[in-house]
């Protein structure tokens, strides 16, 4: 399964859990962190356009994402970070079932 996922995470714990799950499931992941200090490791527009889905793993509103215009016309999912930290693999499996 060659799924490409772009994620906007609010912290490293969330991103690490997602990286581990995607690695175990064979998904390609590109991610950035958005926090009070701004964007860390910003995902390119090219990566966003190639993604099967965009995952917003933030506690804030999606409308508050910096440079949100990059994600216009993308299929996206919103997930509370605590769910990814607790069981990212199950969350990703559920999203992929919904996607298919």
Secondary structure as a PSIPRED ss2 file (coil, helix, strand):
# PSIPRED VFORMAT (PSIPRED V4.0)

   1 X C   1.000  0.000  0.000
   2 X C   1.000  0.000  0.000
   3 X C   1.000  0.000  0.000
   4 X E   0.000  0.000  1.000
   5 X E   0.000  0.000  1.000
   6 X E   0.000  0.000  1.000
   7 X E   0.000  0.000  1.000
   8 X E   0.000  0.000  1.000
   9 X E   0.000  0.000  1.000
  10 X C   1.000  0.000  0.000
  11 X C   1.000  0.000  0.000
  12 X H   0.000  1.000  0.000
  13 X H   0.000  1.000  0.000
  14 X H   0.000  1.000  0.000
  15 X H   0.000  1.000  0.000
  16 X H   0.000  1.000  0.000
  17 X H   0.000  1.000  0.000
  18 X H   0.000  1.000  0.000
  19 X H   0.000  1.000  0.000
  20 X H   0.000  1.000  0.000
  21 X H   0.000  1.000  0.000
  22 X H   0.000  1.000  0.000
  23 X H   0.000  1.000  0.000
  24 X H   0.000  1.000  0.000
  25 X H   0.000  1.000  0.000
  26 X C   1.000  0.000  0.000
  27 X C   1.000  0.000  0.000
  28 X E   0.000  0.000  1.000
  29 X E   0.000  0.000  1.000
  30 X E   0.000  0.000  1.000
  31 X E   0.000  0.000  1.000
  32 X E   0.000  0.000  1.000
  33 X E   0.000  0.000  1.000
  34 X E   0.000  0.000  1.000
  35 X E   0.000  0.000  1.000
  36 X C   1.000  0.000  0.000
  37 X C   1.000  0.000  0.000
  38 X E   0.000  0.000  1.000
  39 X E   0.000  0.000  1.000
  40 X E   0.000  0.000  1.000
  41 X C   1.000  0.000  0.000
  42 X C   1.000  0.000  0.000
  43 X C   1.000  0.000  0.000
  44 X C   1.000  0.000  0.000
  45 X H   0.000  1.000  0.000
  46 X H   0.000  1.000  0.000
  47 X H   0.000  1.000  0.000
  48 X H   0.000  1.000  0.000
  49 X H   0.000  1.000  0.000
  50 X H   0.000  1.000  0.000
  51 X C   1.000  0.000  0.000
  52 X C   1.000  0.000  0.000
  53 X E   0.000  0.000  1.000
  54 X E   0.000  0.000  1.000
  55 X E   0.000  0.000  1.000
  56 X E   0.000  0.000  1.000
  57 X E   0.000  0.000  1.000
  58 X C   1.000  0.000  0.000
  59 X C   1.000  0.000  0.000
  60 X C   1.000  0.000  0.000
  61 X C   1.000  0.000  0.000
  62 X H   0.000  1.000  0.000
  63 X H   0.000  1.000  0.000
  64 X H   0.000  1.000  0.000
  65 X C   1.000  0.000  0.000
  66 X C   1.000  0.000  0.000
  67 X C   1.000  0.000  0.000
  68 X H   0.000  1.000  0.000
  69 X H   0.000  1.000  0.000
  70 X H   0.000  1.000  0.000
  71 X H   0.000  1.000  0.000
  72 X C   1.000  0.000  0.000
  73 X C   1.000  0.000  0.000
  74 X C   1.000  0.000  0.000
  75 X C   1.000  0.000  0.000
  76 X E   0.000  0.000  1.000
  77 X E   0.000  0.000  1.000
  78 X E   0.000  0.000  1.000
  79 X C   1.000  0.000  0.000
  80 X C   1.000  0.000  0.000
  81 X H   0.000  1.000  0.000
  82 X H   0.000  1.000  0.000
  83 X H   0.000  1.000  0.000
  84 X H   0.000  1.000  0.000
  85 X H   0.000  1.000  0.000
  86 X H   0.000  1.000  0.000
  87 X H   0.000  1.000  0.000
  88 X H   0.000  1.000  0.000
  89 X H   0.000  1.000  0.000
  90 X H   0.000  1.000  0.000
  91 X H   0.000  1.000  0.000
  92 X H   0.000  1.000  0.000
  93 X H   0.000  1.000  0.000
  94 X H   0.000  1.000  0.000
  95 X H   0.000  1.000  0.000
  96 X H   0.000  1.000  0.000
  97 X H   0.000  1.000  0.000
  98 X H   0.000  1.000  0.000
  99 X H   0.000  1.000  0.000
 100 X C   1.000  0.000  0.000
